[in-house]
Amino acid sequence: MKHIFLLAVLAVGASAQSLLNSPSSYFGGTDNIVYRTWAESRASIYASSIFLPSNADPEAGAAIHWNIDGDTLSLAVAARATGWLGFGISENGGMQGADMVLFAANKPDELVDSYVLEERLPLTDCQSSWNLVSSQTNDGFLIFEATRLLDTGDAQDRAIIDDSNQAVPATRIIAAWGDSPQVSYHGNNRVRGAVRWFGDKDEQAAFEQRMLANAEGSFVVRASNYPVKSNDTEYASFCVSKDDILAQDVPDVDNLMIIGYEPIVDEDSKAFVHHFTITGSRDSNNALIGDCEDGFENAFELVYVWAPGEGPFALPDNLGAPYGGVGGFGSFQMETHYNNPELVQGILDSSGVRFYYTTQPREFEMGVLQLGDPDVDLFGQQVGNGISSHSFGCPGACSSFAVQQPVTVLREYLHMHRSGTRAVNQQIRNGQVVRSGSIDFFNFDQQGNQAVVQAPFEVEPGDSFNTVCYYQSDGNKVFGLSSQEEMCIAFLYYFPRKLLFDEFPWACGLDMGLDSCEPEYTPRQLSAVADLERGFGTASTECTSGGFSVASSKASAVAVGTLFLGFLM
């Protein structure tokens, strides 16, 4: 029965088709004889595939096939085109910071290894990491097959890590194509998606499979046709009581474990949903809260955060967030930040999240650690003119106070607003940086609450953190709640969950009332882009690749600089 129920509520949120469908159905399954002929002879050598349909034409798009063999990635990319085809591994789902490979029909024996920095212009990587296996340029299709090492050791390449653990975020990919002989603006001929290199499904399909196997049901915490105000910035709160949850056919038992999170974002209103947070409520005795009266003042423990670009998240089999029972959540409050700078009227929103649950006990409970400035204590303070950084050094005394044994961090999210350009969260042990989670090319429009693609890691008692946000501002930006203002927060999903004094969630932020967890705040004015200390794309060189010219400097980049600009539109 649970599978019948879940099939009714699981909806494919990502616009992608995975191996749940045959490659013969890709490109709409019509007028695709060239691709189908190739697939019949070649697709079986690739363990995984995904089709990313174009928003403008579902029968157009890009088919991506891949296989991992030891330390090597084998990749095939196909699209309806006659001129050129590009594929990229993207840090944020857009062009900035993307590791790209380009193919042109008039140079069928070549691939160009490229990368993109802030200017969104493809630059040639002179240390080419791609090896062309074969290509086809027949009857309206371009198809190329290639290989490269998972980790090339090249600063202009994105390393591919083992993401078979569902806690590791999926990798964002992009593709574009065109019919002109030279790489040029693609218009609507572009797609993006997310894949697990070490799996056979896209991000959404992998999540659905996990929920079908493990979840017994679900409930939603969301707005309901809420009329978004015609204000630049609005924060709206929505409460879901225990009775509201029981009304969704959730069993009234002592303890449920939340094991999956699936964002529900309305297509018609998603442009106005800046982010939302969901907090769980307990009273001082850790008993269940039955309703949302009195302003819901007990909703203080962060349970879930969503911002553009975030997909579904399935917890490992030994982990869950508690609902019900001693220490578990009884009710939820969702606070949604609406961004409406054009003061548009008549927008209705029903966005939120679907929580999937099980009644089977799980070994550990999950918590969310916040670092940096979670309460925006810097409210009203200037961000800086030009390039600046703001660092928050959380002392080792905080983790020593909060945990007595190591805890494991599943995921690390870094959050800024539109002026944010890079973010890093360093973990320090005995004076040495032992791990650094960073987003080198932060782009709020793509992923405002961006997950670092990395394996889970341990935090030991005594470990300190240094959370640093970098901004590029015109001098008029301040810290605040509006999306036109700035924030600097790191969210760490970890286990086992810790409550300070058996009541307060573990956090380390400015002026949060606990001396042991008061970070040292340091603002700095920087002088050059090099001061951002990015890792990707740092070994800059200039070169061209035969007759297939790809930009290696700003001057020569103009011809192809618009390649993937539409990803930001």
N, C-alpha and C positions, 0 to 999 in steps of 0.2 A: 504493500500500500504506500509506503513512504516514497518509492520510486515514482509511482503514478502521481503523487502529490507534487514531488519536486519537478517532474517533467512539465507540470502545469505552470510552475513559477520561474523555472530557469529560462531566461531569454538571452539570446546571443546579443550582448551589448556591443561587442567589437564587430566592425563591419568586415569580417573575414570568414573564409571557409577553410577548415583544416582537413586532415585526412579522414574526418568523419564523412567527407564526400570524396568521390573518385576524381583524380585529376582530369578525367574526361569531361567533367561538368564545369571545369574552370573556363573562364571567358564566356560564361552563360551557356556553355555546351552547344553553341551554335556557331557555324562558320569558323570553326577552330581546327580544321583538318590538319593544318601545318603543325600546330602545337600538339594535337592529339597523336599524330604520327610520331613526332619526337617522343612524346610521353610513353607511347607503347613500347618503344625500343630502349628508352633511357631512364624513365622515371623510377623504375624498380631498383636502380642502384643507389637511390637516395632514400634514406629511412624516413624522412619527414618532408612535408610540403604544406604550403599555405597559399591561398589566393586572396589578394587584396583588391577588391573591386573599386573602381573609380566612383566617386560621388556623382559625377556627371553622367556616367554611363556604366551600369552594372556589368555589361558584357565586355567592357574594357577594364583594364587593371594590370596587375603584375602577378605572375605565378613565381613563387620562390620555393625551390627544392634544396634540401641540404642533407649532409651526412657528416658525422664526426667519426674519424678513424685515427685513434691514438692522439697525436698532437696536431692533426691536420683537419681543416674544414674543407669539404667539397661543396660547391655552390653552383646552382643553375638558376638563371633568371630569364623570364620570358615576358614579352609584352607585344601588343599590337602596335607596331611602328615600322617605319622604313628607313629612318635616319639614324637615331641614336638611342641609347638606353643607359641609365645610371642606377646604381644601387648604393645605399649607404647604411652604415651602422651609426645610429644617432644617439648622443647622450641624452637629449631632452625631447626627442620626437620631431625636431625641426632641423634646420640646416646648420646652424652654428655649432661648431665642435663635432661635425660629422666626419667619419672616416668613409671615403667613397671610392668606388671603382666605376670607370666610364668605358663604354663600348660604342663604336661608330661603325655603321655598315660600310662606309668607304675605306675602313681600315680593319677588315675582318680578322686579321691575324694579330691584332694588338688589343691590349687593355691598358688603361691609364690609371694608375694608383693615385688618388687625390685625397685632399683633406681640406677642411673649411674652418676658418677662424671667424673673428667678429664681423669682418666685412661681408660675409656670406658669399665669397668668391672662391670657386674651386682652385686650389693650388696643387701643383704636381709634386708628389712625393718621389724624389729622385731614387730613393731606395725602394724600388717596387717590390711589393710583397705578394702580388697576385700572379699566378701562372695560368695562362689560358689553356684549356683542354680542347675545346671545340667551339664553333659558332655556326649559326644559321642566319641567313638574311633573306628568307624566301617568302614571297607572296603575302606580304603584309605583316609578318612576324619577325621580331629579332629575338634570338635566343643565344645566350652564351653560357658556357660551363667553365669553372675555374677552381683553383685550389689556393689555399694560403695556410700558414701556420696559425694556430689558435692564439699564440702569443709570439709576435714577431720581434719583440724587444725594440721596436721602432716607436718613438714618441709621437709619430704622425699616424699610428694605427691604434685602433681600439682592441684591447685584449679580449678574448672570448673565454669566459670562465665556466666551470661546471655549474649549471643551473638546474640540475635534476632535483635538488632540494627546493621545494616550493617556497621556502622562505627567501630564496634569492630572487630578486625582481627580474621580470622578463626584460629582454633587450629590445629597445625601440629600433625599428628599421624604417627606411624611406626608399622610395623608388620614383623615377620620373622618366619620361620618354618623349620623343618627337619625330617628325617626318623630315625635318630640314637636314641637309647634309652635315651641317655643323651644329654642335651643341648650342641650344638657344632656349629662350623662355618656353616653358612647357605648357602654360595655361592650366587647363583642368587635367592634363595628363600627369597626374601625380597621385601617390598613395602613401600611407604610412600605417604601421601596425606594430605588434609586439610578438616576439617569438621566444620560445625556450629552445636553445640550440641542442640541448641534451634531452629533448623530448620530441614527441611526434604530433604535438598539437599547439595551436596558438594559445595565448594567455587565457582567453575566455573559455575555450573548449577544455583546457586542462583543469580550470576551476570547476566547471560543470561536472566533469568526471569525478573529481574529489568529493563534491557535494552529493552526487548520486550514490557514491559508495559509503559515505559516512554520516550524512545529515539525516535527521528524522523529521525535520520540518523547518520552518522559517517564520520570521515576523519582520515587519517593516517599522522603521522610525523615519517619518517623513512629513513634509508639509502637505497640505491638501488644498490645491487651487488657491494658494495664497496670492493676493494681489500685490505685486512688487511696487513699492512706492516710487514715484518719479523724483527720487533723491539721488544725489551723487553716491552716497554711501548709506546703507541701511543695515542694521543688525536686527534680525527677527528671531524670536525664540519659540520653539514648538515643543510641547511636553507630551510624552507618551507614558501613561500610568500603568501600573500593574493590571488594572482592569482592562485598559485598552489592549494590552498584550494578550491577556486571557481571551479576549473577544476575537483574537486571530487564531483560535483553536490551538493555542499553546497549552500544554498540560500544566496543571497547578501542582507541581512537585517541589520538593525542597531545594533541588539544585539542578539546573541545566548548565551546559557548557556551550558557549558560543564558539563555533569552530570555523566560521567563514563570514566574510564581509563582501557585499556586492553593491557598489554605488548605483543609485538610480537617479539619473540626471535627465530632466525633460529636454527634448530636442528644442522645443520652442523657447525655453527660458535659460538654456545652459550658458548663453553668452552673458547672462546677468548674475550667475551664481559664482561668486568669487572664491568662496570656500565654505565648508561647514565643519563644525566640531560637534561631537556627541559626548556628553558627560553622563556618568551613572550616579544614581542617588542611593545613599544609605543614611539611616539616622545614627545618632551617637551610640546606639547599642548594636549597630550593624544589622538591625532588623529591616524587613522589607518596607519600603514606602508605598503606600497604596494609591496616592494621587499626586497631582502637581500643584497643590495649593501653596499659598504664601510665597509666591514667586519662585518656588522650587529651590529654596536656598541651599538644600543639601546636595544639589547636583554639582559635585566638585571634583570628581575623579574622571580624568580624561579616558575615554574608551576608544574613540575612533576619530580620525581626521581625514577629510577629503579636500583635494584641490584639483584643478584641471590636469588631466593626464594620468590620474591614478585609476588603475583597473581593479579587478576583484582580487581578494587575498584569502587564501586557504591556509589555516594554521596546521602545523605538523600534528601527527597523530597523538603525540603525548601532551598536547597543550590546548587550553581553552580559556576564554574569559568567563568568569562566573556570573550566572544569573540565578538569583534565589539563594536561599541558605544563608548561614552566618558569613558575613563578609561579602556576599554577592550583591549584585545590583538588583533593585526592585523596580525602578522606573528610569526613564531616560529623558534628557533634554537635548534637543538639537538647536544650536545657534548657527544661523546662516547669515553670511555676509553677502549682501547683494551689492553689485557694482553697476551703477546706472548713470554714467557721466553725461549721457545725451538726454537724460530725463524722459525716457520713453514711457508712455502710459499704456495701460491695458495688458500688461504681462502677468500671466498666472503661472505659479510654480508649484510643483508637487515633488521636488527632488528630495532625496534622502538616501537611506541605505537599507538593504535587506540583510538581516542577521540570520545565519543558519545555525542550528543547534543540534545537540545530541543529549540524551539522558544518560549516556554511558559516562562514567567518571573518567577524567583525564588526570595524568600525574601532576601536572603543573598548571598554575594560573598565570596568565599574561598580564603585564602592566605596561604603562607608557611613561617613560622618563622624559621630562622636558628640560632642555638646556638653553642657555643664551638669555633672552629677555622675554619669557612667555607671557608676562603680564603687561608688556609694553610699558615698562617703567620709564623708558626714555621718551615718553609721549611729549611731543612739541619740540624736542631737541633737533637741531640741524643735523642733517646727514653729512653734509660737506659739499664743497665745490669741486667738481672734477672727480677724480678717483679717490676713494677713501676706504678705510677698513674700520670695523668696530669689532673688537674681540672681547670675549667673556670667559675668563679663566676660572672654571669651577675647581675648587681645591680638593685634594685627595681626602681631606677630612670629611667631605660629604659622603663619598662612597664608603669610607670606614664606618661612618655613623649609620648609614642606611643598610648595609649588607655585611654579613659575617662570613659568607661563602661566595664564591664567584657566581655571577649571573650571566646568562647568555642573551645577547642582543640579536634578535631575528632580523629586524630591519631598521634602517636609519634614514629619516626624512629630513631634508633641509628646506626651510621656508623663508622666503623674502617676498618683496613685491617688485614693481616694474623697474625700479632703479637697480635692483640686484643683478650682479654680473658674475659673481663667483661666490661659493660658500664652501667652507671646510670645517670639519669637526675632528680635532686631533685627540687621540687617547694617549695619555702620558703615564709612564710607570717608572719610578725611580729616576726621574729627571729625563727619561728618554721617550721620544715619540715611538710608540709600538704599533700604531695604526693611524691612518689618516683617511677618513671618508670625505670625498670632495665632489662637488659639481663644478667642473672647470668653466662651463658655458651655461650659466643659469639663464633660463628664459621663462618668465612667469606666464606668458601667453601659452606656452606649450605645456609646462608642468610646474605649477605654482608651489606644489609641495612634493619635491622631487626625491625619489628613492635612490640611494646610492647602490649601484649594482656591485654587490660584494657578497661573500659568504658570511654566515653568522659568526659572531666573535664573542669572546668572554671579557667581562669586566671584573677585575679583582678588587677586593677591599683595599683602599688606598690609591686607586687609579684616579687621576685627575683628567679634566677635559679642557680643551681650548677651542671654543666655538667662534669662528671668525666669518663675518659677512662683509663682502666687498661690494661697493656701489659705484656707479657712474651717474653723477647728478649735475644739474645745472645750477646748484647752489640754493635752490628754493625748496628743496624737499626736506621734510621733517619726519620724525618717527610718529606713528599714529595708527589709527584703526582703518582709515580709508585705504583703498587700493592705490590711490595716488600718493599715499604716504608709505612709510617703510616699517618693516619688522625684521627681526633676526631670531629664529627659533630652530632648534633641532629637536625632533621627536624620535625617541628610541623605543621600539617595541621590544620588550625583554621579558625574561622569566628566570626564576620564579618571582611573582609580583610581591612588592614590598610596601607595607603601610607604616609610615613613621608614627610612633606612639599608638600603633594599632588603629590609626584613623586617617592620617593624611598621606596622600600619594607622594612617592619620592619625586622630588624636583630640585633643580638647582638653577635659580634665576635671580635677577636683581630684585632686592627689597621684598623677598618672599617670607621674611620673618624668622629665619633660622640661620644663625651666624655660621654654623658649620657648612652651610650650603649657599653662602653669599659669594658670587663670583667677583673676580677683579676685572673691572671694566676699563678698557683702553681704546680710545679713538685715535686714529692716525690719518693724516692727510698724505696721500701718495702722489708721486710726480709723473709716473709713466705706466703704460699698460704692463710692462715687464714686472712692475711691483706687485701685480696680481699673483705672481708665482704659480702660474698654471703649469700643469704637467703635459697636457696634450698639445701637440703642434709646436713644441718649443724649439726643435732642431730645424730651424728655417733654412731652406736652400732655394736656389733658383735653377730651373731646368726646363726643357721641353722634351716631348716624347715624339720623335720622328715628325711625320707630317700631320699627325693628329695633335694639334696644338691645344694644350690645356694651360690655363693661366698659372704663371709662377710668380707674378708680381701684380701689384694693383694696376699698373698700366696695361699689361697684357691680359688682365682678367676681365676687362670690360666685356669682351665678346661672349664670354660664357658665364659671366657673373650672375646672370639671372636664372641659372639652371634650376634651382629649387626654391627660388624666392617665394613661390606660391605657398609653401608650407607655413609661412607666417601670415597668410592672409585669411 
